[in-house]
Amino acid sequence: MPLAHHPLIKEFPEYKDQIHKLKMEDNHFSNLMKKYEDIDKQIFRIESDEEPAGDHQIHELKKIRLKLKDDLYGFIKEA
């Protein structure tokens, strides 16, 4: 399976405008999005063997990324 980043815009392309607006106008959304992107980049580095990590660590990071994605989607749907 090829490695891929999971940017929010790619995950929810139909909400591109709402995501951009929230990122610019809502500090809490912007901070959550930054955390999501940082974790996504870390997962990518681990999966591409650029950064060492155990299976438990990668599993936990993926759970955090999913939780952040759910939280961000809630913001998007309310916008």
PDB file of N, CA, C and O in Angstrom:
ATOM      1  N   MET A   1       0.845  -1.182   0.000  1.00  0.00           N
ATOM      2  CA  MET A   1       0.000   0.000   0.000  1.00  0.00           C
ATOM      3  C   MET A   1       0.889   1.244   0.000  1.00  0.00           C
ATOM      4  O   MET A   1       1.762   1.372   0.858  1.00  0.00           O
ATOM      5  N   PRO A   2       0.683   2.153  -0.938  1.00  0.00           N
ATOM      6  CA  PRO A   2       1.529   3.348  -0.989  1.00  0.00           C
ATOM      7  C   PRO A   2       1.261   4.270   0.204  1.00  0.00           C
ATOM      8  O   PRO A   2       0.138   4.383   0.695  1.00  0.00           O
ATOM      9  N   LEU A   3       2.316   4.910   0.640  1.00  0.00           N
ATOM     10  CA  LEU A   3       2.190   5.857   1.742  1.00  0.00           C
ATOM     11  C   LEU A   3       1.560   7.145   1.235  1.00  0.00           C
ATOM     12  O   LEU A   3       1.782   7.554   0.095  1.00  0.00           O
ATOM     13  N   ALA A   4       0.782   7.770   2.088  1.00  0.00           N
ATOM     14  CA  ALA A   4       0.129   9.022   1.687  1.00  0.00           C
ATOM     15  C   ALA A   4      -0.120   9.889   2.906  1.00  0.00           C
ATOM     16  O   ALA A   4      -0.354   9.400   4.011  1.00  0.00           O
ATOM     17  N   HIS A   5      -0.062  11.181   2.672  1.00  0.00           N
ATOM     18  CA  HIS A   5      -0.490  12.134   3.698  1.00  0.00           C
ATOM     19  C   HIS A   5      -2.011  12.204   3.654  1.00  0.00           C
ATOM     20  O   HIS A   5      -2.631  11.842   2.654  1.00  0.00           O
ATOM     21  N   HIS A   6      -2.595  12.666   4.731  1.00  0.00           N
ATOM     22  CA  HIS A   6      -4.052  12.778   4.826  1.00  0.00           C
ATOM     23  C   HIS A   6      -4.454  14.196   5.197  1.00  0.00           C
ATOM     24  O   HIS A   6      -5.076  14.400   6.240  1.00  0.00           O
ATOM     25  N   PRO A   7      -4.112  15.191   4.361  1.00  0.00           N
ATOM     26  CA  PRO A   7      -4.515  16.555   4.710  1.00  0.00           C
ATOM     27  C   PRO A   7      -6.032  16.672   4.763  1.00  0.00           C
ATOM     28  O   PRO A   7      -6.747  15.961   4.058  1.00  0.00           O
ATOM     29  N   LEU A   8      -6.504  17.565   5.597  1.00  0.00           N
ATOM     30  CA  LEU A   8      -7.938  17.726   5.814  1.00  0.00           C
ATOM     31  C   LEU A   8      -8.671  18.044   4.521  1.00  0.00           C
ATOM     32  O   LEU A   8      -9.777  17.548   4.303  1.00  0.00           O
ATOM     33  N   ILE A   9      -8.091  18.845   3.676  1.00  0.00           N
ATOM     34  CA  ILE A   9      -8.735  19.210   2.402  1.00  0.00           C
ATOM     35  C   ILE A   9      -8.879  17.977   1.509  1.00  0.00           C
ATOM     36  O   ILE A   9      -9.855  17.858   0.769  1.00  0.00           O
ATOM     37  N   LYS A  10      -7.930  17.081   1.576  1.00  0.00           N
ATOM     38  CA  LYS A  10      -8.009  15.850   0.792  1.00  0.00           C
ATOM     39  C   LYS A  10      -9.048  14.894   1.394  1.00  0.00           C
ATOM     40  O   LYS A  10      -9.726  14.166   0.669  1.00  0.00           O
ATOM     41  N   GLU A  11      -9.161  14.906   2.702  1.00  0.00           N
ATOM     42  CA  GLU A  11     -10.131  14.053   3.374  1.00  0.00           C
ATOM     43  C   GLU A  11     -11.568  14.535   3.145  1.00  0.00           C
ATOM     44  O   GLU A  11     -12.491  13.729   3.025  1.00  0.00           O
ATOM     45  N   PHE A  12     -11.740  15.855   3.086  1.00  0.00           N
ATOM     46  CA  PHE A  12     -13.075  16.457   2.921  1.00  0.00           C
ATOM     47  C   PHE A  12     -13.052  17.493   1.795  1.00  0.00           C
ATOM     48  O   PHE A  12     -13.247  18.680   2.059  1.00  0.00           O
ATOM     49  N   PRO A  13     -12.821  17.076   0.557  1.00  0.00           N
ATOM     50  CA  PRO A  13     -12.699  18.058  -0.528  1.00  0.00           C
ATOM     51  C   PRO A  13     -13.965  18.879  -0.752  1.00  0.00           C
ATOM     52  O   PRO A  13     -13.893  20.014  -1.224  1.00  0.00           O
ATOM     53  N   GLU A  14     -15.107  18.320  -0.422  1.00  0.00           N
ATOM     54  CA  GLU A  14     -16.367  19.047  -0.609  1.00  0.00           C
ATOM     55  C   GLU A  14     -16.529  20.211   0.375  1.00  0.00           C
ATOM     56  O   GLU A  14     -17.416  21.049   0.207  1.00  0.00           O
ATOM     57  N   TYR A  15     -15.674  20.263   1.399  1.00  0.00           N
ATOM     58  CA  TYR A  15     -15.739  21.325   2.409  1.00  0.00           C
ATOM     59  C   TYR A  15     -14.526  22.253   2.342  1.00  0.00           C
ATOM     60  O   TYR A  15     -14.184  22.909   3.326  1.00  0.00           O
ATOM     61  N   LYS A  16     -13.896  22.301   1.206  1.00  0.00           N
ATOM     62  CA  LYS A  16     -12.668  23.098   1.054  1.00  0.00           C
ATOM     63  C   LYS A  16     -12.873  24.550   1.492  1.00  0.00           C
ATOM     64  O   LYS A  16     -12.050  25.094   2.229  1.00  0.00           O
ATOM     65  N   ASP A  17     -13.947  25.173   1.050  1.00  0.00           N
ATOM     66  CA  ASP A  17     -14.184  26.581   1.391  1.00  0.00           C
ATOM     67  C   ASP A  17     -14.440  26.771   2.886  1.00  0.00           C
ATOM     68  O   ASP A  17     -13.938  27.719   3.489  1.00  0.00           O
ATOM     69  N   GLN A  18     -15.222  25.867   3.481  1.00  0.00           N
ATOM     70  CA  GLN A  18     -15.501  25.968   4.919  1.00  0.00           C
ATOM     71  C   GLN A  18     -14.221  25.775   5.730  1.00  0.00           C
ATOM     72  O   GLN A  18     -13.992  26.471   6.720  1.00  0.00           O
ATOM     73  N   ILE A  19     -13.389  24.823   5.301  1.00  0.00           N
ATOM     74  CA  ILE A  19     -12.132  24.573   6.014  1.00  0.00           C
ATOM     75  C   ILE A  19     -11.244  25.810   5.964  1.00  0.00           C
ATOM     76  O   ILE A  19     -10.682  26.218   6.980  1.00  0.00           O
ATOM     77  N   HIS A  20     -11.122  26.394   4.803  1.00  0.00           N
ATOM     78  CA  HIS A  20     -10.287  27.597   4.674  1.00  0.00           C
ATOM     79  C   HIS A  20     -10.832  28.736   5.547  1.00  0.00           C
ATOM     80  O   HIS A  20     -10.071  29.408   6.243  1.00  0.00           O
ATOM     81  N   LYS A  21     -12.145  28.945   5.506  1.00  0.00           N
ATOM     82  CA  LYS A  21     -12.750  30.017   6.291  1.00  0.00           C
ATOM     83  C   LYS A  21     -12.540  29.786   7.789  1.00  0.00           C
ATOM     84  O   LYS A  21     -12.161  30.704   8.517  1.00  0.00           O
ATOM     85  N   LEU A  22     -12.788  28.561   8.240  1.00  0.00           N
ATOM     86  CA  LEU A  22     -12.595  28.256   9.658  1.00  0.00           C
ATOM     87  C   LEU A  22     -11.134  28.423  10.068  1.00  0.00           C
ATOM     88  O   LEU A  22     -10.840  28.942  11.145  1.00  0.00           O
ATOM     89  N   LYS A  23     -10.233  27.988   9.216  1.00  0.00           N
ATOM     90  CA  LYS A  23      -8.800  28.110   9.525  1.00  0.00           C
ATOM     91  C   LYS A  23      -8.404  29.567   9.703  1.00  0.00           C
ATOM     92  O   LYS A  23      -7.570  29.886  10.550  1.00  0.00           O
ATOM     93  N   MET A  24      -8.995  30.448   8.913  1.00  0.00           N
ATOM     94  CA  MET A  24      -8.651  31.861   8.978  1.00  0.00           C
ATOM     95  C   MET A  24      -9.366  32.599  10.118  1.00  0.00           C
ATOM     96  O   MET A  24      -8.835  33.572  10.653  1.00  0.00           O
ATOM     97  N   GLU A  25     -10.564  32.142  10.490  1.00  0.00           N
ATOM     98  CA  GLU A  25     -11.394  32.905  11.425  1.00  0.00           C
ATOM     99  C   GLU A  25     -11.531  32.295  12.816  1.00  0.00           C
ATOM    100  O   GLU A  25     -11.921  32.995  13.751  1.00  0.00           O
ATOM    101  N   ASP A  26     -11.225  31.024  12.977  1.00  0.00           N
ATOM    102  CA  ASP A  26     -11.452  30.353  14.261  1.00  0.00           C
ATOM    103  C   ASP A  26     -10.126  29.804  14.795  1.00  0.00           C
ATOM    104  O   ASP A  26      -9.589  28.828  14.269  1.00  0.00           O
ATOM    105  N   ASN A  27      -9.611  30.440  15.838  1.00  0.00           N
ATOM    106  CA  ASN A  27      -8.315  30.036  16.393  1.00  0.00           C
ATOM    107  C   ASN A  27      -8.318  28.597  16.898  1.00  0.00           C
ATOM    108  O   ASN A  27      -7.339  27.873  16.718  1.00  0.00           O
ATOM    109  N   HIS A  28      -9.408  28.182  17.526  1.00  0.00           N
ATOM    110  CA  HIS A  28      -9.472  26.817  18.056  1.00  0.00           C
ATOM    111  C   HIS A  28      -9.413  25.802  16.907  1.00  0.00           C
ATOM    112  O   HIS A  28      -8.673  24.821  16.976  1.00  0.00           O
ATOM    113  N   PHE A  29     -10.190  26.046  15.862  1.00  0.00           N
ATOM    114  CA  PHE A  29     -10.157  25.176  14.683  1.00  0.00           C
ATOM    115  C   PHE A  29      -8.755  25.163  14.080  1.00  0.00           C
ATOM    116  O   PHE A  29      -8.230  24.100  13.748  1.00  0.00           O
ATOM    117  N   SER A  30      -8.161  26.319  13.943  1.00  0.00           N
ATOM    118  CA  SER A  30      -6.822  26.434  13.369  1.00  0.00           C
ATOM    119  C   SER A  30      -5.798  25.646  14.183  1.00  0.00           C
ATOM    120  O   SER A  30      -4.943  24.970  13.612  1.00  0.00           O
ATOM    121  N   ASN A  31      -5.879  25.729  15.510  1.00  0.00           N
ATOM    122  CA  ASN A  31      -4.962  24.986  16.378  1.00  0.00           C
ATOM    123  C   ASN A  31      -5.170  23.477  16.255  1.00  0.00           C
ATOM    124  O   ASN A  31      -4.203  22.718  16.196  1.00  0.00           O
ATOM    125  N   LEU A  32      -6.439  23.040  16.215  1.00  0.00           N
ATOM    126  CA  LEU A  32      -6.723  21.620  16.043  1.00  0.00           C
ATOM    127  C   LEU A  32      -6.210  21.127  14.691  1.00  0.00           C
ATOM    128  O   LEU A  32      -5.661  20.030  14.585  1.00  0.00           O
ATOM    129  N   MET A  33      -6.394  21.945  13.672  1.00  0.00           N
ATOM    130  CA  MET A  33      -5.932  21.574  12.339  1.00  0.00           C
ATOM    131  C   MET A  33      -4.416  21.452  12.313  1.00  0.00           C
ATOM    132  O   MET A  33      -3.883  20.540  11.680  1.00  0.00           O
ATOM    133  N   LYS A  34      -3.722  22.346  12.982  1.00  0.00           N
ATOM    134  CA  LYS A  34      -2.255  22.292  13.057  1.00  0.00           C
ATOM    135  C   LYS A  34      -1.809  21.001  13.746  1.00  0.00           C
ATOM    136  O   LYS A  34      -0.874  20.343  13.290  1.00  0.00           O
ATOM    137  N   LYS A  35      -2.482  20.638  14.848  1.00  0.00           N
ATOM    138  CA  LYS A  35      -2.152  19.391  15.542  1.00  0.00           C
ATOM    139  C   LYS A  35      -2.394  18.195  14.634  1.00  0.00           C
ATOM    140  O   LYS A  35      -1.576  17.277  14.572  1.00  0.00           O
ATOM    141  N   TYR A  36      -3.524  18.210  13.927  1.00  0.00           N
ATOM    142  CA  TYR A  36      -3.859  17.130  13.002  1.00  0.00           C
ATOM    143  C   TYR A  36      -2.766  16.990  11.936  1.00  0.00           C
ATOM    144  O   TYR A  36      -2.300  15.884  11.661  1.00  0.00           O
ATOM    145  N   GLU A  37      -2.367  18.103  11.345  1.00  0.00           N
ATOM    146  CA  GLU A  37      -1.348  18.079  10.292  1.00  0.00           C
ATOM    147  C   GLU A  37       0.005  17.615  10.830  1.00  0.00           C
ATOM    148  O   GLU A  37       0.713  16.863  10.160  1.00  0.00           O
ATOM    149  N   ASP A  38       0.367  18.055  12.031  1.00  0.00           N
ATOM    150  CA  ASP A  38       1.642  17.641  12.629  1.00  0.00           C
ATOM    151  C   ASP A  38       1.659  16.135  12.885  1.00  0.00           C
ATOM    152  O   ASP A  38       2.653  15.466  12.602  1.00  0.00           O
ATOM    153  N   ILE A  39       0.570  15.607  13.417  1.00  0.00           N
ATOM    154  CA  ILE A  39       0.495  14.165  13.679  1.00  0.00           C
ATOM    155  C   ILE A  39       0.493  13.386  12.373  1.00  0.00           C
ATOM    156  O   ILE A  39       1.135  12.341  12.271  1.00  0.00           O
ATOM    157  N   ASP A  40      -0.228  13.888  11.369  1.00  0.00           N
ATOM    158  CA  ASP A  40      -0.246  13.222  10.073  1.00  0.00           C
ATOM    159  C   ASP A  40       1.165  13.148   9.488  1.00  0.00           C
ATOM    160  O   ASP A  40       1.560  12.116   8.946  1.00  0.00           O
ATOM    161  N   LYS A  41       1.914  14.229   9.597  1.00  0.00           N
ATOM    162  CA  LYS A  41       3.295  14.243   9.088  1.00  0.00           C
ATOM    163  C   LYS A  41       4.178  13.271   9.872  1.00  0.00           C
ATOM    164  O   LYS A  41       5.029  12.599   9.291  1.00  0.00           O
ATOM    165  N   GLN A  42       3.978  13.196  11.181  1.00  0.00           N
ATOM    166  CA  GLN A  42       4.757  12.278  11.998  1.00  0.00           C
ATOM    167  C   GLN A  42       4.447  10.824  11.615  1.00  0.00           C
ATOM    168  O   GLN A  42       5.359  10.005  11.499  1.00  0.00           O
ATOM    169  N   ILE A  43       3.175  10.509  11.423  1.00  0.00           N
ATOM    170  CA  ILE A  43       2.785   9.161  11.001  1.00  0.00           C
ATOM    171  C   ILE A  43       3.431   8.827   9.663  1.00  0.00           C
ATOM    172  O   ILE A  43       3.944   7.723   9.479  1.00  0.00           O
ATOM    173  N   PHE A  44       3.410   9.762   8.739  1.00  0.00           N
ATOM    174  CA  PHE A  44       4.025   9.541   7.431  1.00  0.00           C
ATOM    175  C   PHE A  44       5.519   9.252   7.576  1.00  0.00           C
ATOM    176  O   PHE A  44       6.039   8.337   6.938  1.00  0.00           O
ATOM    177  N   ARG A  45       6.212  10.031   8.413  1.00  0.00           N
ATOM    178  CA  ARG A  45       7.654   9.810   8.618  1.00  0.00           C
ATOM    179  C   ARG A  45       7.919   8.430   9.214  1.00  0.00           C
ATOM    180  O   ARG A  45       8.877   7.758   8.831  1.00  0.00           O
ATOM    181  N   ILE A  46       7.082   8.015  10.140  1.00  0.00           N
ATOM    182  CA  ILE A  46       7.251   6.693  10.756  1.00  0.00           C
ATOM    183  C   ILE A  46       7.001   5.597   9.724  1.00  0.00           C
ATOM    184  O   ILE A  46       7.780   4.650   9.615  1.00  0.00           O
ATOM    185  N   GLU A  47       5.923   5.728   8.976  1.00  0.00           N
ATOM    186  CA  GLU A  47       5.584   4.693   7.995  1.00  0.00           C
ATOM    187  C   GLU A  47       6.583   4.625   6.843  1.00  0.00           C
ATOM    188  O   GLU A  47       6.718   3.582   6.203  1.00  0.00           O
ATOM    189  N   SER A  48       7.280   5.724   6.574  1.00  0.00           N
ATOM    190  CA  SER A  48       8.286   5.714   5.512  1.00  0.00           C
ATOM    191  C   SER A  48       9.690   5.428   6.066  1.00  0.00           C
ATOM    192  O   SER A  48      10.691   5.599   5.370  1.00  0.00           O
ATOM    193  N   ASP A  49       9.742   4.992   7.321  1.00  0.00           N
ATOM    194  CA  ASP A  49      10.987   4.614   7.999  1.00  0.00           C
ATOM    195  C   ASP A  49      11.974   5.755   8.157  1.00  0.00           C
ATOM    196  O   ASP A  49      13.173   5.518   8.305  1.00  0.00           O
ATOM    197  N   GLU A  50      11.485   7.000   8.128  1.00  0.00           N
ATOM    198  CA  GLU A  50      12.359   8.150   8.386  1.00  0.00           C
ATOM    199  C   GLU A  50      12.498   8.383   9.888  1.00  0.00           C
ATOM    200  O   GLU A  50      13.467   8.992  10.342  1.00  0.00           O
ATOM    201  N   GLU A  51      11.534   7.900  10.646  1.00  0.00           N
ATOM    202  CA  GLU A  51      11.510   8.106  12.092  1.00  0.00           C
ATOM    203  C   GLU A  51      11.154   6.776  12.753  1.00  0.00           C
ATOM    204  O   GLU A  51      10.143   6.166  12.402  1.00  0.00           O
ATOM    205  N   PRO A  52      11.970   6.319  13.704  1.00  0.00           N
ATOM    206  CA  PRO A  52      11.679   5.039  14.337  1.00  0.00           C
ATOM    207  C   PRO A  52      10.513   5.145  15.318  1.00  0.00           C
ATOM    208  O   PRO A  52      10.343   6.153  16.003  1.00  0.00           O
ATOM    209  N   ALA A  53       9.720   4.081  15.367  1.00  0.00           N
ATOM    210  CA  ALA A  53       8.620   4.007  16.328  1.00  0.00           C
ATOM    211  C   ALA A  53       8.125   2.575  16.386  1.00  0.00           C
ATOM    212  O   ALA A  53       8.246   1.814  15.426  1.00  0.00           O
ATOM    213  N   GLY A  54       7.572   2.232  17.519  1.00  0.00           N
ATOM    214  CA  GLY A  54       6.999   0.899  17.682  1.00  0.00           C
ATOM    215  C   GLY A  54       5.560   0.864  17.202  1.00  0.00           C
ATOM    216  O   GLY A  54       4.944   1.901  16.958  1.00  0.00           O
ATOM    217  N   ASP A  55       5.039  -0.339  17.072  1.00  0.00           N
ATOM    218  CA  ASP A  55       3.660  -0.514  16.622  1.00  0.00           C
ATOM    219  C   ASP A  55       2.658   0.180  17.537  1.00  0.00           C
ATOM    220  O   ASP A  55       1.681   0.764  17.069  1.00  0.00           O
ATOM    221  N   HIS A  56       2.902   0.114  18.835  1.00  0.00           N
ATOM    222  CA  HIS A  56       1.988   0.752  19.785  1.00  0.00           C
ATOM    223  C   HIS A  56       1.951   2.264  19.568  1.00  0.00           C
ATOM    224  O   HIS A  56       0.882   2.874  19.583  1.00  0.00           O
ATOM    225  N   GLN A  57       3.114   2.858  19.368  1.00  0.00           N
ATOM    226  CA  GLN A  57       3.180   4.306  19.175  1.00  0.00           C
ATOM    227  C   GLN A  57       2.439   4.731  17.911  1.00  0.00           C
ATOM    228  O   GLN A  57       1.682   5.703  17.939  1.00  0.00           O
ATOM    229  N   ILE A  58       2.643   4.025  16.816  1.00  0.00           N
ATOM    230  CA  ILE A  58       1.970   4.394  15.568  1.00  0.00           C
ATOM    231  C   ILE A  58       0.462   4.208  15.710  1.00  0.00           C
ATOM    232  O   ILE A  58      -0.318   5.007  15.192  1.00  0.00           O
ATOM    233  N   HIS A  59       0.058   3.159  16.408  1.00  0.00           N
ATOM    234  CA  HIS A  59      -1.371   2.916  16.635  1.00  0.00           C
ATOM    235  C   HIS A  59      -1.979   4.066  17.447  1.00  0.00           C
ATOM    236  O   HIS A  59      -3.069   4.540  17.125  1.00  0.00           O
ATOM    237  N   GLU A  60      -1.298   4.507  18.473  1.00  0.00           N
ATOM    238  CA  GLU A  60      -1.793   5.608  19.300  1.00  0.00           C
ATOM    239  C   GLU A  60      -1.872   6.912  18.509  1.00  0.00           C
ATOM    240  O   GLU A  60      -2.839   7.661  18.639  1.00  0.00           O
ATOM    241  N   LEU A  61      -0.862   7.181  17.696  1.00  0.00           N
ATOM    242  CA  LEU A  61      -0.872   8.389  16.869  1.00  0.00           C
ATOM    243  C   LEU A  61      -2.041   8.370  15.885  1.00  0.00           C
ATOM    244  O   LEU A  61      -2.676   9.399  15.652  1.00  0.00           O
ATOM    245  N   LYS A  62      -2.321   7.213  15.313  1.00  0.00           N
ATOM    246  CA  LYS A  62      -3.447   7.102  14.382  1.00  0.00           C
ATOM    247  C   LYS A  62      -4.781   7.311  15.099  1.00  0.00           C
ATOM    248  O   LYS A  62      -5.710   7.881  14.526  1.00  0.00           O
ATOM    249  N   LYS A  63      -4.880   6.857  16.336  1.00  0.00           N
ATOM    250  CA  LYS A  63      -6.105   7.095  17.116  1.00  0.00           C
ATOM    251  C   LYS A  63      -6.283   8.581  17.398  1.00  0.00           C
ATOM    252  O   LYS A  63      -7.396   9.101  17.322  1.00  0.00           O
ATOM    253  N   ILE A  64      -5.192   9.264  17.721  1.00  0.00           N
ATOM    254  CA  ILE A  64      -5.248  10.703  17.977  1.00  0.00           C
ATOM    255  C   ILE A  64      -5.637  11.445  16.703  1.00  0.00           C
ATOM    256  O   ILE A  64      -6.468  12.353  16.736  1.00  0.00           O
ATOM    257  N   ARG A  65      -5.033  11.056  15.577  1.00  0.00           N
ATOM    258  CA  ARG A  65      -5.357  11.698  14.301  1.00  0.00           C
ATOM    259  C   ARG A  65      -6.839  11.512  13.972  1.00  0.00           C
ATOM    260  O   ARG A  65      -7.493  12.451  13.518  1.00  0.00           O
ATOM    261  N   LEU A  66      -7.365  10.327  14.195  1.00  0.00           N
ATOM    262  CA  LEU A  66      -8.777  10.066  13.917  1.00  0.00           C
ATOM    263  C   LEU A  66      -9.682  10.905  14.822  1.00  0.00           C
ATOM    264  O   LEU A  66     -10.691  11.439  14.364  1.00  0.00           O
ATOM    265  N   LYS A  67      -9.329  11.022  16.090  1.00  0.00           N
ATOM    266  CA  LYS A  67     -10.114  11.837  17.021  1.00  0.00           C
ATOM    267  C   LYS A  67     -10.103  13.303  16.588  1.00  0.00           C
ATOM    268  O   LYS A  67     -11.141  13.964  16.594  1.00  0.00           O
ATOM    269  N   LEU A  68      -8.935  13.806  16.216  1.00  0.00           N
ATOM    270  CA  LEU A  68      -8.839  15.186  15.740  1.00  0.00           C
ATOM    271  C   LEU A  68      -9.657  15.377  14.467  1.00  0.00           C
ATOM    272  O   LEU A  68     -10.333  16.392  14.301  1.00  0.00           O
ATOM    273  N   LYS A  69      -9.591  14.403  13.577  1.00  0.00           N
ATOM    274  CA  LYS A  69     -10.365  14.477  12.330  1.00  0.00           C
ATOM    275  C   LYS A  69     -11.862  14.534  12.638  1.00  0.00           C
ATOM    276  O   LYS A  69     -12.590  15.312  12.022  1.00  0.00           O
ATOM    277  N   ASP A  70     -12.319  13.724  13.578  1.00  0.00           N
ATOM    278  CA  ASP A  70     -13.730  13.750  13.984  1.00  0.00           C
ATOM    279  C   ASP A  70     -14.110  15.107  14.575  1.00  0.00           C
ATOM    280  O   ASP A  70     -15.167  15.653  14.259  1.00  0.00           O
ATOM    281  N   ASP A  71     -13.248  15.646  15.430  1.00  0.00           N
ATOM    282  CA  ASP A  71     -13.512  16.957  16.043  1.00  0.00           C
ATOM    283  C   ASP A  71     -13.563  18.051  14.972  1.00  0.00           C
ATOM    284  O   ASP A  71     -14.447  18.908  14.991  1.00  0.00           O
ATOM    285  N   LEU A  72     -12.618  18.012  14.051  1.00  0.00           N
ATOM    286  CA  LEU A  72     -12.584  19.015  12.982  1.00  0.00           C
ATOM    287  C   LEU A  72     -13.813  18.886  12.088  1.00  0.00           C
ATOM    288  O   LEU A  72     -14.376  19.897  11.666  1.00  0.00           O
ATOM    289  N   TYR A  73     -14.232  17.674  11.796  1.00  0.00           N
ATOM    290  CA  TYR A  73     -15.425  17.468  10.971  1.00  0.00           C
ATOM    291  C   TYR A  73     -16.651  18.050  11.664  1.00  0.00           C
ATOM    292  O   TYR A  73     -17.529  18.604  11.002  1.00  0.00           O
ATOM    293  N   GLY A  74     -16.723  17.933  12.981  1.00  0.00           N
ATOM    294  CA  GLY A  74     -17.821  18.535  13.731  1.00  0.00           C
ATOM    295  C   GLY A  74     -17.860  20.051  13.538  1.00  0.00           C
ATOM    296  O   GLY A  74     -18.925  20.629  13.325  1.00  0.00           O
ATOM    297  N   PHE A  75     -16.708  20.680  13.612  1.00  0.00           N
ATOM    298  CA  PHE A  75     -16.622  22.127  13.360  1.00  0.00           C
ATOM    299  C   PHE A  75     -17.086  22.457  11.956  1.00  0.00           C
ATOM    300  O   PHE A  75     -17.853  23.399  11.755  1.00  0.00           O
ATOM    301  N   ILE A  76     -16.625  21.686  10.985  1.00  0.00           N
ATOM    302  CA  ILE A  76     -16.949  21.934   9.581  1.00  0.00           C
ATOM    303  C   ILE A  76     -18.460  21.826   9.370  1.00  0.00           C
ATOM    304  O   ILE A  76     -19.056  22.670   8.701  1.00  0.00           O
ATOM    305  N   LYS A  77     -19.068  20.806   9.930  1.00  0.00           N
ATOM    306  CA  LYS A  77     -20.507  20.593   9.738  1.00  0.00           C
ATOM    307  C   LYS A  77     -21.336  21.710  10.387  1.00  0.00           C
ATOM    308  O   LYS A  77     -22.431  22.019   9.918  1.00  0.00           O
ATOM    309  N   GLU A  78     -20.822  22.310  11.452  1.00  0.00           N
ATOM    310  CA  GLU A  78     -21.538  23.400  12.128  1.00  0.00           C
ATOM    311  C   GLU A  78     -21.391  24.728  11.391  1.00  0.00           C
ATOM    312  O   GLU A  78     -22.202  25.637  11.567  1.00  0.00           O
ATOM    313  N   ALA A  79     -20.345  24.833  10.559  1.00  0.00           N
ATOM    314  CA  ALA A  79     -20.078  26.104   9.852  1.00  0.00           C
ATOM    315  C   ALA A  79     -21.109  26.387   8.778  1.00  0.00           C
ATOM    316  O   ALA A  79     -21.027  27.410   8.098  1.00  0.00           O
TER     317      ALA A  79
END
